[in-house]
Amino acid sequence: MNALKNLTKTCLIVASLSASTTAIAENDDRTWMTDAGDNLQYAVPVFAAGYALYKGDWDGFWQTAEGAVYTSLATHALKYSVSEERPNGMDDNSFPSGHTSAAMQGAAFLSMRYGWEVGVPATVVASFVGYSRVEAKYHYTRDVLAGTAIAWGVQYAITELGFSPTEFIISPFVDNTNGFGVHVSGKF
């Protein structure tokens, strides 16, 4: 139950800081919700890593770290290859939602590793992050759902299935006949 109290306190502090920075800003269209979502995308996975360390769970700590890296790589690879325009027309990096995938990765880890008592509150906070992105017109609902699916899928592969590369090599190549590309190999 202390973990739930700590998560609640952390989230309230982040939301309060977000609200105060919004109040200070001049001529800014951002709302407290946008700022809270921006900050909570980091708070959930940082809390997840901190919780693992607090419990003395080094395997869990490395699982959440790997999950964060692989979720970010998958999200940004899709984001830059799909090139979907945001609802607000700002750029073409709408799909999938990186904020949501970051927050959901921490929530997924907490749910899978430590159970619903910690996982459900973290998932509620991560869902708020996704909602804030749709509300601010940075993402469509499908972008948020895709970010959620990526985060939960990646973290499931790591936490539940034990996916963890021990030797991972990425090597770019260029040749005159086939163009360019990347060779990727790993040992699992």
N, C-alpha and C positions, 0 to 999 in steps of 0.2 A: 504494500500500500504506500510505502514511502516513495517508491519510484513514481507512482501516479501523482503524488503531491509535488515531487520535484519537477515532473514534466509540466504540471499545471503552473507552477511558479515560474519556470523557465519561459513558457509560452506567454504568460501574462506580462513578464518583464519585457520580452521582445515586442509584444503588441503595444505596450505602454511607450517604449522607446520609439517605435514606429509612429505612433500617434503624435508624440511630441515633436519628432522631426518634421512631420507633415504640418503641424501648427506653426513651426518656425519658418518653413519655406514660403517664399513669396512668388506670386505669379506661376504657380505650379498646378497643373491639372490633376496631380496625383491625389489619391484619397488615403485615409488611414488604412483602408482595406488593402490597397495596392502595396503600400509600404509594409504592412504586416505580412502579406504573402511573400514579398521579396525577402524579408528577413527570416520568416519561418521555414522557407525552403532549405536554409542552412541549419536552423535550430533542431529540426527533427533528426537528421542524420548525425549531427554532432552530439545530440543527446544519446542517440543509439550507441555511438562509439564510447561515450563517457560512461554510459550504463554498463556496458560490457567490461570496461576497465574497473569500475566500481565493484563489480561482482568478481573481479579477478579472473575473468574469462578471456584469456588471450586468444584462444581459437575464435571465439565470437568477435573479438575486436578485429581480427584479420578478415573474418568473413564480411563484416560490415564495410571494412575498408575496400576489399575487393569488389563488393557489391556496388559501392559508390563509384569506383573507377569504371567498371564494366557498364553500369547503367548510364553513366555520362558519355562514354564512348559510343554506345549503341544509339542513345538519344541524339547526339550531335551528328553522327554519321547519317542518320535518317533526316535530321533537320536540314542539313546542307545538300542532301541528294534529292529530297522531295521538293523543296522550294515552294511552299504554299504561302500565299500572301496572308498576313494577319488581318483580322476583322477591321482593325483601325487603319489599315493601309500603310503602316509604318515601314515594314520590310517583308521579305518573303521567308521568314524563319518560323512560321506558325506551327508546323507539324513535325514532331510531337512537342508537347509542353515540357521544357527542361526543368522549370520550377517544380512542376508536379512530379516528374520522375525522380528528382532529387529528394523531395520530401517523402514520397511514397517508398523509396528505397529504404530509408531509415525505419519507416513504419512497418514495412514488410519484414525486415530483419528482426525487429522487436517482437512482432507477432509470431514468427516462426521459431525464434530462439527461446523466447521467454514466456510466450503464451498471451492469451487474450487480455489479461489484466493490464498489461503494459501496451500491448498491440492495438487494442481498440481505441484508447485515447490518442495514441500517436496517429492512427489512421484518420481519426476525426480531424486532428490538426492538419494533417497532410491533405485531406479532402478540402478543408478551408483554403489551403494554398491554391488548389485547382480551381475552386469556385472564384477566388479573387482574380485569377487570370482571365476567366470567362467574363466576369463582371466588368473588368477594366478593358475589355475588348482586345486583349493581347492574343487570345486563343478562342477557338471554337470548342464546343464540348468534346468533339471527337479527338482533338489534340490532347486534351486532358485525359481522356480515357486511354489513348495510346500511350501516353507517358506513364499512366498507372500500370498498364499491362506490361510494359517494358520493365519497370522497376520490380514488380512482383515476380515476373518470369525470371529475370536475372537473379534475383535474390533467392528464389526457389532452387534454381540450378546450383547455387553456391551452398546455401544452408542445408537444404534437404537432400540434394543429390550428390553433394561433395565435389562439384566442379571446381577445379583450381589448377590452372596451368603451372607446372614447375619449370618448364623451359619454354620460353615464348620468343620467337624470332620474327621480326618484321623487316623485310628488305625490299626497298623500291628497285624497279628496273626500268631501263629505257633501251629500246632497240629500234633500228631503222625500219623494220618491216611490220612489227606488231604494235608499235607505239610505246606506251608506258603502262605501268601497273605496280602492284605490290604483291609480293609473295609473303604469305603468313603461314607459319608452322608452329605447332605447340605440342607438348607432351603432357598428357593428363593422367 
